[in-house]
């Protein structure tokens, strides 16, 4: 991905280490380039590890820790996928919302269309909780069009393939939520409804702040797993989170400043992360390997 300030939206047309399909590029080139068709293709190739995949053997659930699109496609190709037209439920890649969006973005980039993943919180999975989530954006006619490729069109009360990107939209970026929290539009009690789930402690202001840093990484081509942790940023320095969030509210306008911020050792993984997998396994990961 081209991080230079003058690259504009075209900077998000190039593959990153995470979205590069490698030898499996023909699978993405054969995929539809239109949003509706590509959403159907992705939806028919990936299943969520908390959904139907919950009945899969344990060794299949570990697929959720696959970071690279090339690895996702290699698994799918090994099960007979030839054109991203979909597989039977039992043969689909077992992933999470990041994988739906990253595969969607990778296919668009393979077609030369600028696209990126966005980290934030969805209001549409539960009535009283805002789940951490990943969606995709593509450059479409002079604007960024927000899409949730995990969702079936018509199942929700909004257009899942052209979502409102404003501060009251169904999906809000981590930067939007943090800014609303710091301006008191979201109170201390309400911020506890933003996180992984209402029944786990990974939620609240500290979690939103961590997702601001995750958002910074994803916008710079590091489409890390949502349970990857890294860096040495001071989680008590709320003014620094404020600074990053303010830039991330309009990443196109602050491309240069964001690139400088991400080059900081506090926020750049430098090739190593600690994976806190939902499978229960914790390990250090060398991204270069």
DRENNU-781967 format. One line per 3 residues: number of its first residue (from 1); their letters; for each residue x negated, y negated, z of C-alpha. Coordinates in pm, 1 decimal. Example, Ala and Ser with C-alpha at 12.3 -4.5 7.8 and 13.67 -1.06 7.14 Angstrom:
1 = as = -1230.0,450.0,780.0 | -1367.0,106.0,714.0;
***
This chain:
1 = xxx = 0.0,0.0,0.0 | -126.5,-347.6,-88.7 | -145.0,-555.8,229.9;
4 = xxx = -266.7,-878.5,66.9 | -40.5,-1180.4,132.4 | 2.8,-1261.4,-236.7;
7 = xxx = 114.6,-909.6,-326.7 | 477.0,-1000.3,-251.2 | 738.7,-726.0,-272.9;
10 = xxx = 521.0,-544.5,-529.6 | 284.0,-466.1,-244.5 | 538.6,-213.2,-122.2;
13 = xxx = 550.2,-33.7,-458.1 | 217.7,141.9,-398.6 | 201.9,464.8,-201.9;
16 = xxx = 55.1,477.0,145.5 | -128.1,774.6,293.8 | 206.6,886.7,436.5;
19 = xxx = 424.3,845.9,126.1 | 173.2,978.1,-130.0 | 318.4,1302.3,-274.9;
22 = xxx = -18.9,1424.6,-402.7 | 11.7,1724.9,-632.4 | 388.1,1730.0,-574.9;
25 = xxx = 445.1,1395.6,-751.3 | 641.0,1563.1,-1035.0 | 910.8,1655.1,-782.6;
28 = xxx = 962.8,1287.0,-705.7 | 943.6,1179.5,-1069.0 | 1224.0,1423.2,-1146.2;
31 = xxx = 1440.1,1276.3,-870.6 | 1709.8,1017.8,-955.0 | 1595.2,656.3,-948.1;
34 = xxx = 1939.5,517.5,-862.3 | 2026.7,472.0,-496.3 | 2336.3,691.7,-485.1;
37 = xxx = 2173.3,977.1,-674.3 | 1854.3,962.5,-472.2 | 2047.7,957.6,-144.0;
40 = xxx = 2228.2,1273.8,-250.4 | 1899.5,1439.1,-344.9 | 1729.8,1350.6,-15.0;
43 = xxx = 2034.3,1447.5,187.9 | 2036.7,1787.0,16.8 | 1666.2,1844.6,89.0;
46 = xxx = 1633.2,1750.1,458.0 | 1827.1,1854.6,765.7 | 1803.8,1693.7,1108.8;
49 = xxx = 1641.0,1899.8,1380.2 | 1919.5,1807.3,1623.3 | 2192.0,1910.5,1379.9;
52 = xxx = 2237.1,2233.0,1186.1 | 1866.9,2303.8,1224.0 | 1921.0,2357.5,1595.0;
55 = xxx = 1995.4,2721.8,1523.7 | 1676.0,2773.5,1322.6 | 1380.3,2980.1,1450.9;
58 = xxx = 1134.8,2788.1,1667.2 | 866.9,2796.0,1398.5 | 1100.3,2608.1,1163.6;
61 = xxx = 1172.0,2334.0,1418.5 | 799.5,2254.5,1431.0 | 834.3,2114.3,1078.0;
64 = xxx = 958.4,1796.5,1244.4 | 595.2,1708.3,1325.0 | 497.4,1697.0,954.1;
67 = xxx = 368.7,1345.6,888.0 | 296.8,1340.0,516.0 | 541.4,1343.0,225.8;
70 = xxx = 296.8,1576.2,50.5 | 343.5,1822.1,338.0 | 722.5,1792.1,324.8;
73 = xxx = 724.8,1854.6,-49.3 | 482.5,2146.3,-19.3 | 721.3,2320.5,220.5;
76 = xxx = 1019.8,2251.5,-5.0 | 836.6,2368.5,-315.4 | 745.0,2688.1,-133.5;
79 = xxx = 1116.5,2754.4,-90.7 | 1196.3,2704.1,-456.2 | 1261.6,2330.2,-485.7;
82 = xxx = 1166.8,2207.0,-832.7 | 1339.4,1873.4,-886.5 | 1464.2,1743.2,-549.0;
85 = xxx = 1812.9,1857.0,-646.1 | 1866.7,2015.8,-309.1 | 1838.8,2350.7,-138.7;
88 = xxx = 2070.9,2569.9,66.3 | 2099.8,2446.1,424.2 | 1880.4,2728.8,551.6;
91 = xxx = 1590.3,2627.8,323.2 | 1590.3,2253.0,377.8 | 1307.6,2070.9,550.7;
94 = xxx = 1371.1,2040.5,924.6 | 1297.1,1678.4,1006.2 | 1445.7,1365.3,1157.6;
97 = xxx = 1572.8,1029.7,1036.3 | 1218.5,914.1,956.6 | 1185.1,1196.4,704.1;
100 = xxx = 1505.5,1110.4,517.9 | 1390.1,750.8,479.4 | 1022.7,823.9,408.4;
103 = xxx = 1111.7,1073.6,134.7 | 1357.1,821.3,-11.8 | 1088.5,549.9,-8.3;
106 = xxx = 828.2,782.2,-160.6 | 1057.9,870.2,-451.9 | 1130.3,503.3,-522.2;
109 = xxx = 760.5,416.7,-514.4 | 689.7,701.8,-755.0 | 935.7,527.4,-989.8;
112 = xxx = 750.9,196.7,-939.0 | 1019.3,42.4,-716.1 | 903.8,-148.4,-405.3;
115 = xxx = 1038.2,21.8,-92.7 | 959.7,42.2,278.5 | 1077.0,201.5,601.7;
118 = xxx = 1219.7,-10.9,883.7 | 1218.2,78.5,1252.1 | 1504.7,-21.9,1478.8;
121 = xxx = 1834.4,81.4,1631.5 | 2160.1,210.0,1485.1 | 2496.3,115.2,1631.6;
124 = xxx = 2687.3,387.4,1446.5 | 2594.5,719.4,1605.6 | 2762.7,658.9,1942.4;
127 = xxx = 3018.2,400.3,2060.2 | 2820.9,282.4,2363.0 | 2458.5,352.1,2272.7;
130 = xxx = 2211.8,222.8,2014.8 | 1989.9,509.9,1898.3 | 1637.9,448.0,1773.5;
133 = xxx = 1644.0,502.9,1401.3 | 1461.9,459.1,1069.5 | 1619.8,328.7,750.5;
136 = xxx = 1483.9,233.1,409.6 | 1474.4,-87.5,211.9 | 1419.1,-131.2,-161.3;
139 = xxx = 1357.2,-444.9,-362.4 | 1669.2,-488.3,-573.3 | 1728.7,-793.5,-787.9;
142 = xxx = 1544.2,-1045.5,-574.4 | 1642.8,-914.5,-231.7 | 1573.6,-628.3,4.6;
145 = xxx = 1859.3,-379.0,-1.2 | 1891.5,-171.9,316.9 | 1993.9,193.5,285.0;
148 = xxx = 2041.5,478.6,531.0 | 1976.3,787.1,315.9 | 2066.1,1018.6,602.8;
151 = xxx = 2433.0,917.3,596.3 | 2710.3,1046.7,373.6 | 2888.7,756.0,198.0;
154 = xxx = 3242.1,705.1,323.0 | 3182.1,852.2,668.7 | 3130.7,508.6,826.2;
157 = xxx = 3308.9,175.6,813.1 | 3037.0,0.6,614.8 | 2838.7,48.2,295.6;
160 = xxx = 2559.0,285.5,397.1 | 2374.6,213.3,71.8 | 2379.7,-165.6,100.2;
163 = xxx = 2383.8,-248.0,470.1 | 2408.5,-591.0,627.5 | 2053.9,-693.2,726.3;
166 = xxx = 2161.7,-970.6,962.5 | 2142.3,-976.0,1343.4 | 2497.0,-835.4,1365.9;
169 = xxx = 2445.2,-558.7,1112.6 | 2503.4,-189.7,1193.9 | 2126.0,-138.5,1203.6;
172 = xxx = 1902.1,-392.5,1370.4 | 1524.7,-385.5,1344.2 | 1322.5,-359.3,1663.3;
175 = xxx = 1217.5,-721.5,1613.6 | 1580.4,-833.5,1589.4 | 1679.3,-645.9,1905.4;
178 = xxx = 1377.1,-774.4,2097.6 | 1446.7,-1132.6,1991.4 | 1810.8,-1100.2,2101.8;
181 = xxx = 1699.6,-956.0,2434.3 | 1450.5,-1234.3,2501.4 | 1708.6,-1500.3,2409.7;
184 = xxx = 1952.3,-1331.5,2654.7 | 2197.1,-1242.6,2376.8 | 2135.2,-888.6,2503.5;
187 = xxx = 2126.4,-868.0,2882.3 | 1919.7,-652.9,3116.2 | 2197.2,-398.3,3156.7;
190 = xxx = 2279.1,-384.6,2786.2 | 1915.7,-334.7,2680.6 | 1926.7,-0.2,2862.2;
193 = xxx = 2162.3,121.1,2587.4 | 1881.2,101.3,2329.3 | 1663.3,408.8,2305.7;
196 = xxx = 1642.1,778.7,2227.1 | 1960.9,871.2,2408.6 | 2174.6,783.3,2710.2;
199 = xxx = 2069.8,1096.3,2896.9 | 1691.3,1041.2,2875.6 | 1468.5,771.1,3028.6;
202 = xxx = 1308.8,672.3,2695.9 | 1518.9,360.6,2654.3 | 1534.4,0.4,2764.9;
205 = xxx = 1316.8,-308.5,2717.8 | 982.3,-124.7,2727.7 | 1102.4,114.9,2457.9;
208 = xxx = 1223.0,-168.1,2231.2 | 885.7,-339.9,2277.1 | 707.5,-18.8,2173.5;
211 = xxx = 926.2,0.1,1864.5 | 820.5,-353.3,1769.2 | 465.2,-217.5,1746.1;
214 = xxx = 593.1,89.3,1557.6 | 770.0,-146.2,1315.2 | 441.3,-328.9,1258.4;
217 = xxx = 269.6,1.2,1176.4 | 539.0,121.3,934.6 | 533.6,-205.7,741.9;
220 = xxx = 160.9,-152.1,687.8 | 196.4,194.0,541.1 | 150.5,389.8,862.8;
223 = xxx = 480.3,577.1,864.4 | 401.0,748.3,1192.5 | 630.5,987.8,1373.4;
226 = xxx = 854.2,817.3,1626.1 | 689.5,1019.2,1902.9 | 334.0,921.0,1807.9;
229 = xxx = 166.9,688.0,2058.8 | -157.5,496.6,2018.6 | -333.7,169.7,2088.0;
232 = xxx = -413.1,-17.4,2405.0 | -173.2,-310.0,2392.5 | -74.3,-462.8,2725.6;
235 = xxx = 290.0,-368.1,2775.3 | 326.0,-635.9,3040.8 | 234.1,-913.3,2797.2;
238 = xxx = 582.0,-997.0,2674.7 | 461.4,-1311.5,2499.0 | 255.6,-1095.3,2264.1;
241 = xxx = 561.1,-883.5,2179.8 | 746.5,-1211.3,2123.9 | 478.1,-1318.8,1876.4;
244 = xxx = 487.6,-994.7,1679.0 | 867.5,-984.6,1675.1 | 889.0,-1342.5,1546.2;
247 = xxx = 663.0,-1251.1,1252.7 | 849.2,-927.5,1184.0 | 1183.3,-1106.0,1153.4;
250 = xxx = 1062.9,-1214.4,808.3 | 773.1,-988.6,708.2 | 761.4,-1127.1,354.9;
253 = xxx = 701.0,-1481.7,478.2 | 434.7,-1372.1,728.3 | 251.5,-1105.1,529.4;
256 = xxx = -94.4,-1244.4,600.5 | -38.1,-1300.3,972.1 | 105.1,-952.3,1011.8;
259 = xxx = -193.2,-799.0,832.6 | -427.3,-975.0,1075.7 | -217.4,-862.1,1371.5;
262 = xxx = -216.7,-500.0,1257.9 | -594.3,-502.7,1215.5 | -620.5,-560.6,1590.8;
265 = xxx = -746.5,-249.9,1772.6 | -453.0,-279.9,2011.4 | -204.5,-206.7,1733.9;
268 = xxx = -392.2,-9.3,1468.2 | -409.9,370.1,1524.3 | -760.4,386.5,1373.0;
271 = xxx = -696.2,740.1,1258.6 | -591.9,889.7,1592.0 | -260.0,924.7,1775.4;
274 = xxx = -118.5,1120.7,2065.9 | 182.0,1324.8,1952.4 | 456.8,1371.1,2213.8;
277 = xxx = 661.3,1611.7,2006.3 | 1028.4,1684.1,2081.9 | 928.1,2049.9,2053.3;
280 = xxx = 761.1,2004.5,2392.8 | 404.0,2015.9,2262.7 | 167.4,1725.0,2332.4;
283 = xxx = -160.7,1695.7,2145.7 | -414.1,1453.1,2006.9 | -403.5,1422.8,1628.1;
286 = xxx = -681.6,1319.4,1392.1 | -491.3,1156.2,1106.0 | -796.0,1175.6,883.7;
289 = x = -791.0,1555.0,903.2;
***
